[in-house]
Amino acid sequence: MDNNLKHKNIIEAVKEELTCSAHNLDHVFRVYKLCSFIANHEKDVDLEVLIPAALLHDIGRVKESKDNTGEIDHAVLGAEMAGEILKSLDYSNNEIDKIKHCITSHRFRSGNEPKTIEAKILFDADKLDVIGATGIARTFMLAGQFGQRLTSDEETSEYLSHNTVENGRIKDVSKHTPFIEYELKFKKIPSKLYTNKGKEIGEKRIAFMEEYFTRLKEEINGI
């Protein structure tokens, strides 16, 4: 089976699993494009590891979202789900292991550091898609989905004390807000990226985000 056909089969498998508006195939394809762009600025990138990893990286996301126990980590579960799909498409064990590493290590809270250049590129691309103009759009898509307010009456420190669990996961998503997400997560992203091109893109995107949230706060306050 040639690689293009393999990729098409992967996309079909992912399409069946992703139903969340902010983590759907649109997100997957944006991450794939960012991966391809960043890869052009790095050396010795194995695209036959990076491309399947990008397409499969969020395949466990919906199962995590539906899990009320907080025990499912979509990166870990997704790597196992991806492994089964890749086996059925005749990927080698070596390729599968490399792709699974990319998926397992693509999120902040997985506790698994990306070790390979492919894993670092996927990590950066996935994080870049949550900041900038796209990140703002996705944040408000999720805010609408979960009935969130624009702002909270609480300070961020008060919010952290009662609405997050030990691993940083949110207990009640409806009490979360776009402003809190920006303060807790988005502002930190550029400093956590691995590739030079990823950092460059991240700085530009977060500057735009800062300007937007500053303006939004002014308008909410009637300025």
Salt bridges, closest charged atoms under 4 A:
GLU12 OE2 - LYS15 NZ 3.32
GLU17 OE1 - LYS63 NZ 2.80
GLU48 OE1 - HIS7 NE2 3.54
ASP58 OD2 - HIS27 NE2 3.10
ASP58 OD2 - HIS57 NE2 3.48
ASP58 OD1 - HIS74 NE2 3.11
ASP58 OD1 - HIS106 NE2 3.45
GLU64 OE2 - ARG61 NH1 3.54
GLU64 OE1 - HIS74 ND1 3.18
GLU64 OE1 - ARG107 NH1 2.99
ASP73 OD1 - ARG107 NH1 3.08
GLU80 OE2 - LYS100 NZ 3.39
GLU84 OE2 - LYS87 NZ 3.81
ASP126 OD1 - HIS27 NE2 3.17
ASP126 OD1 - HIS57 NE2 3.09
ASP126 OD2 - LYS127 NZ 2.96
ASP129 OD2 - HIS27 ND1 2.61
ASP129 OD1 - ARG30 NE 2.72
ASP129 OD2 - ARG138 NH1 3.09
ASP153 OD2 - ARG149 NH1 3.40
GLU154 OE2 - HIS162 ND1 3.54
ASP172 OD2 - LYS175 NZ 2.86
GLU181 OE1 - HIS176 NE2 2.63
GLU183 OE1 - LYS187 NZ 3.21
GLU200 OE1 - LYS197 NZ 3.23
GLU200 OE2 - LYS204 NZ 3.82
GLU219 OE2 - ARG215 NE 2.84
